[in-house]
Amino acid sequence: MTRRSAIRTIMIAGAVASGSRLGAITQQSQDFIIRSDVRLVLLDVTVKDRTGGLVRNLSRDDFTVLENGQPEHLTVFSDDDVPITVGLLVDESRSMLAKRNDVLMAAGDFIRTSNPEDEFFVLNFNDTVKRGLPSSMLFSDNMSQLRAALDRGVPRGMTALDDAVVDGLEQLKLGNREHKALVIISDGGDNASVHTQSEMFAMLERSSATIYAVGLVDPEDADWNPGILRHLAHVSGGEAVFLSDTAILAATCEKIAKEIRTRYTLGYPPPPGKAGSLRHIQVRISAPGRTGLIARTRTSYRYEDFPNVARK
């Protein structure tokens, strides 16, 4: 008779622990489940070289993780291509009309390049945020359904970017995959949201999502605010890319999909502390014979003091 432990984690950088990822910690059983309160911080880490190329085949010993300046002992390491829950947030404001065909094609290319086991949802946003999939369907991996979800948007009105991010983070919580990400395609800042930027970033600090943003530069747009997209990506460990030519939008989205599939997962038990405290993270790499490597991950997270989980 075997056992499976349900692992309680800090919400951080797109992953939670489970039997499929932490075989040394958890064992599956059809008979019963023993639940234990094991806290882990899990980080999705992208490593690139000086030319911007993705770096593979690093080992656990090549990484050092610092939390608030102190080194932590890594108990989890993986470089597997694992399925994730992905939210596509597509700007459908009036200014996107001329770019819309390129955006829809690029979003489709992103889906096709992603892990076949990923689950997706689509949020189309302008004055308000609207779900692209039918109300009875939270997620899909079906290309036809996702294409219909993308097509459902109608370019008009203004841009509720903050609301779209908040709604996207909320829906990610319902996802079945361990890793979470939002991909934003937008040509402007925010001029229509109900939620404030402070509310949005406070939610991001407690989220497990990595955010990738593709900004379509419009120098005549008075509301254009690239700083928001940059900050969303930086805090969450993602990347913000800004394009003045939509002809390379599809290639950019494919590149993001490939990057998501080639990340490392690092995990460690966080030191105890005050619930709600903000903790800062840094990842360093020292690989013999390889120089100039740069690691990118979430820069901080909000520590939550989880209560004990009842044993079953």
Buried (B, 14 or more C-beta within 10 A) or exposed (E): EEEBBBBBBBBBBBBBBBBEBBEEBBEEEEEEBEBEBBBBBBBBBBBBEEEEEBBEEBEEEBBBBEBBEEEBEBBBBBBEEBBBBBBBBBBBBEBBEEBBEBBBBBBBBBBEBBBEEBBBBBBBBBBBBBBBBEEEEBBBBBEEBBBBBBEBBEBEBBBBBBBBBBBBBEBBEEBEBBBBBBBBBBBBBBBBBEBEBEBBBBBBBBBBBBBBBBBBEBEEBEBBBBEBBBBBBBBBBBBBBBBEEBEBBBEBBBBBBBBBBEBBBBBBBBEEEEEEEEBEBBBEBEBEEBEEBEBBBBBBBBBBEBEEBEEE
